[in-house]
Amino acid sequence: MTDETESQIEHHLREALRHLNEAQDGDLRKTNAIALEQVSNTVSMVLREHSEDGE
């Protein structure tokens, strides 16, 4: 993975954690969809990078 990709992944993971923490502290309905989207995007990005590295 490139440094830029790792930086993007770290950003997405931090955002997902932030949203999950907000969900624990407050309005779960508001933050749940955002947190799930962030986690999904991060997992997709990691899988995409992993498959590209294997080619």
C-alpha positions, 0 to 999 in steps of 0.5 A: 500500500502507498503512504497515501492509501494508508493515510486514507485508511487511517482517516476512515478508521478514525472517523468510524471510531469517532462516529461509534463513540458518538453513538455510544454517547448520544443519538444512536439513530443519527450516528449509526448509519454514518458509522456503518457506512464509514466501517463499510468504506474502510473495509472495502478500501482495505480489501481493494488494496489487498487484491491490487497488491496480490496482482 
